[in-house]
Amino acid sequence: MLVAAGLIGVLPLMAACSGNGGKGPEAQAAADTTPALACPKVSIPDETREVTQFRGGGARDMTDVVSRAAVLQYDGGCEFDDAGVTVNLNLLLGAERGPAARDAQGAYQYFVAITDPAGRIIGKQQFDTTIAFSPNVGKGTSAEELVQKIPLAKGATAAGYGILVGFQLTPEQLAFNRDPRKSF
C-alpha cells in the first residue's frame, strides 16, 4: 500500500454562489457569505485507464503481452480547512499476467493530476507501484491511498477543480490504447 501527498501552489478561486432554497432573509444572508463546499471531480480518461506491456522486439500480438493493468475503481472524499481542500483518494489497480511474462509481478507507473476550472493541468505527480500476480490465476490488485492538497483562498470552493487519474503511458502505449483495431 502506498501513501503519497501532493501540494499545489496557492490557487485563487472565486466563491460559488448558491440559493437559499426558499428560506427566510437570515438564511439568505448566511448563504451569501458561506460558499457551497464541493469536492473536486475525480475522473479517469479512457485512454489512460489501462496499460498493456509488451515484450521487446516490436511485435504486438496477444502472445507478446507481458501484462495488462487497469484502474478498477476509486473512491474517497475531501476535507476543507482554512488552508484549502485535502482530497483523500483510494485507487484499486488490477493487473494480469500475459503469455510473455517472466516475472511473478508487474511494475506500473500511474499519475494524479489536478486541473483548474478551465481544465488546464496545474499540477501532476507520478507514482510507481508493483502488483504481484497470484500463482494460480496470474492476476493481482494493489490498493493505493493518496492525499492531494489544493490551497484555496478564504471562502473559495474547489468545485471547479478536477483530479485526473490514469497510467503514465509511453507514446507507443498511448497509440495502442487509441487504436480502434486492437483485438484484445
Secondary structure in CASP SS format (residue, H / E / C, confidence):
PFRMAT SS
TARGET T0000
AUTHOR 0000-0000-0000
METHOD secondary structure of the structure
MODEL  1
M C 1.00
L E 1.00
V E 1.00
A E 1.00
A E 1.00
G E 1.00
L E 1.00
I C 1.00
G C 1.00
V C 1.00
L E 1.00
P C 1.00
L C 1.00
M C 1.00
A C 1.00
A C 1.00
C C 1.00
S C 1.00
G C 1.00
N C 1.00
G C 1.00
G C 1.00
K C 1.00
G C 1.00
P H 1.00
E H 1.00
A H 1.00
Q H 1.00
A H 1.00
A H 1.00
A H 1.00
D H 1.00
T H 1.00
T C 1.00
P C 1.00
A C 1.00
L C 1.00
A C 1.00
C C 1.00
P C 1.00
K E 1.00
V E 1.00
S E 1.00
I C 1.00
P C 1.00
D H 1.00
E H 1.00
T H 1.00
R C 1.00
E E 1.00
V E 1.00
T E 1.00
Q E 1.00
F E 1.00
R C 1.00
G C 1.00
G C 1.00
G C 1.00
A C 1.00
R C 1.00
D C 1.00
M H 1.00
T H 1.00
D H 1.00
V E 1.00
V E 1.00
S E 1.00
R E 1.00
A E 1.00
A E 1.00
V E 1.00
L E 1.00
Q E 1.00
Y E 1.00
D E 1.00
G E 1.00
G E 1.00
C E 1.00
E E 1.00
F E 1.00
D E 1.00
D C 1.00
A C 1.00
G E 1.00
V E 1.00
T E 1.00
V E 1.00
N E 1.00
L E 1.00
N E 1.00
L E 1.00
L E 1.00
L E 1.00
G E 1.00
A E 1.00
E E 1.00
R E 1.00
G C 1.00
P C 1.00
A C 1.00
A C 1.00
R C 1.00
D C 1.00
A C 1.00
Q E 1.00
G E 1.00
A E 1.00
Y E 1.00
Q E 1.00
Y E 1.00
F E 1.00
V E 1.00
A E 1.00
I E 1.00
T E 1.00
D C 1.00
P C 1.00
A C 1.00
G C 1.00
R C 1.00
I E 1.00
I E 1.00
G E 1.00
K E 1.00
Q E 1.00
Q E 1.00
F E 1.00
D E 1.00
T E 1.00
T E 1.00
I E 1.00
A E 1.00
F C 1.00
S C 1.00
P C 1.00
N C 1.00
V C 1.00
G C 1.00
K E 1.00
G E 1.00
T E 1.00
S E 1.00
A E 1.00
E E 1.00
E E 1.00
L E 1.00
V E 1.00
Q E 1.00
K E 1.00
I E 1.00
P E 1.00
L E 1.00
A C 1.00
K C 1.00
G C 1.00
A C 1.00
T C 1.00
A C 1.00
A C 1.00
G C 1.00
Y C 1.00
G E 1.00
I E 1.00
L E 1.00
V E 1.00
G E 1.00
F E 1.00
Q C 1.00
L C 1.00
T C 1.00
P H 1.00
E H 1.00
Q H 1.00
L H 1.00
A H 1.00
F H 1.00
N H 1.00
R H 1.00
D C 1.00
P C 1.00
R C 1.00
K C 1.00
S C 1.00
F C 1.00
END
